[in-house]
Amino acid sequence: MLSSLDEWIAGGEHATLTGHRVFYRQDGPVDGRPVTLVHGFPTSSHDWEPIVPALVEAGCRVTTLDLLGFGASDKPQGHDYRIAEQATIVESLWTHLGITGTALVAHDYGVSVAQELLARDSARVSRMAWLNGGLYSDLYRPLLIQRVILSPIGSILVRGMTETSYRASLRKTLGRPISDEDFHEMWRSTSSNDGIRVQHPLMRYIGERKANAQRWQHAHESYPGPTLFVWGPVDPISGRHVLPRLRERLPQAKIVVLDDDPATGHYPHVENPTAVAAALAPFLGA
C-alpha cells in the first residue's frame, strides 16, 4: 500500500532543471550503488514508494524524480512536452547530484525516457530494468480513455475528468486490486497543481514513440549491460503479448513474469510490490 503522498514529498526537495522546478528525492546510503527510478503516466515517483525500502536494504542509493508535468514538479500550461526534454531533465538531475553512472529502472512513460537516455549514452547506465511499458510502438494497445485524450478534442474532454472516472480508467489496467486509498494518492499526484490540464499534451508522447521507433528500439536491443524485465502479463496495454518479442530480441535478458494468482497488470510495483522488490533488489544490488 502506498504511503501518504504528503509524506513522500516531505522526504524530497526541488531543483531547477531546464528552467523548471523538479521534485526529486534520494533514499539509502550515500555510498550505496546508484539506482534511478523513472515513473510512468499519469502518476509520479510516488508509485515507487512500496519498493524503495527493499532497494535501500540491498545497499542501493535510490534516486527518484517527478518528470515535468507530473507529481510535485512544475506543470506548465501550454508547454510542448517532449520525451527528449524529460531525458535532459534526468541527465541534468544526475549532474546536479554528481551521479556519473547508475542503474536505471523504468515503467510506462518512463520506458520511452529510458530508451532516449540509452540512445544518447548507454555507457552511463550500469544495468537496466524494465516494467510494463511501450518498448515497441506497434505492440501498444491504448485504452479508450487514452485514445480520447489523444484525439483533437482531448484537451477539452479531459478537463471533465474526476477522481471517480480516473479510478475507473486505471482499474481497467490492473490485474490485482489496489485500495481506494492508493487510487486517491495516485489521483492527488496527477491532479495537483491543475495537472488535469496537462494530460493531453503529455499524451503526445505516443506519437513520439512512433516517430522514434527505430532509434529507441535499437537503443534497448543493443544495450550491452545486464537487463531485467519484470512484467505484469494481464496488462491490456503492454502485457503478455509483448513477451514473445522480448524473448526473441533479447535472449540474454532475464524475464520475471508476475503470473501468480491473481496475475499482475500494468502497475507491477503498486499491485505486487513484494514480488517486484524480490526481483529488483538482487539485480540492482549485485
GIKA-V565791 format. One record per pair of residues at least 6 apart in sequence whose ideal C-beta (glycine too) atoms are under 6 Angstrom apart, sorted by the first residue. I is the first residue (numbers start at 0). J is the second residue. Records with the same first field share a line. If there is no record, write none. Layout:
I: J, J
This chain:
0: 178
1: 48, 181, 184
2: 48
4: 45, 184, 187, 188
7: 45, 48
8: 71
10: 24
11: 22, 23, 24
13: 20, 22
14: 21, 95
16: 88, 91, 92
17: 87, 88
19: 67, 73
20: 73
21: 72, 88
22: 65, 70, 71, 72
23: 64, 92
24: 63
25: 62
26: 51, 55, 61
27: 55, 59, 60, 61
31: 58, 59, 60
32: 58, 59
33: 60, 98, 101
34: 59, 61, 102, 283
35: 62, 101, 103
36: 47, 63, 104
37: 105, 109, 112, 113
38: 44, 46, 109
39: 106, 107, 108, 109
40: 107, 108
41: 189
42: 185, 188
43: 65, 69, 70, 188
44: 63, 64, 65
45: 188
46: 269
47: 63
49: 272
50: 268, 272, 275, 276
51: 61
53: 276, 280
54: 61, 280
57: 280, 284
58: 284
59: 283, 284
64: 92
65: 71, 72
66: 85
67: 88
68: 74, 80, 197, 201
70: 188
74: 192, 194, 197
76: 196
80: 200, 201
82: 111, 112, 115, 204, 207
85: 112
86: 112, 115, 116
100: 123, 125
102: 125, 126, 283
103: 113, 124, 127
104: 128
105: 113, 129
106: 130, 132
107: 132
110: 132, 134
111: 204, 208
114: 215, 218, 219
117: 218, 222
118: 214, 218
121: 222
126: 224, 225
127: 222, 224, 226
128: 227
129: 228
130: 229, 267
131: 231, 234, 237, 265
132: 237
133: 139, 208, 237
136: 208, 209, 212
138: 241
140: 236
144: 168
147: 153, 156
148: 157, 198, 199, 202
149: 202
153: 199
154: 199
157: 198, 199
160: 195
162: 186
165: 186
166: 182
172: 264, 265
173: 264, 270
174: 231, 233, 261, 262, 263, 264
175: 261, 263, 270, 271
177: 269
220: 248
226: 252
227: 253, 282
228: 245, 254
229: 255, 267, 275, 278
230: 256
231: 257, 263, 264, 265, 267
232: 238, 239, 256, 258, 262
233: 262, 264
234: 264, 265
236: 265
255: 278
257: 263, 267, 271, 274
263: 270, 271
267: 275
268: 275
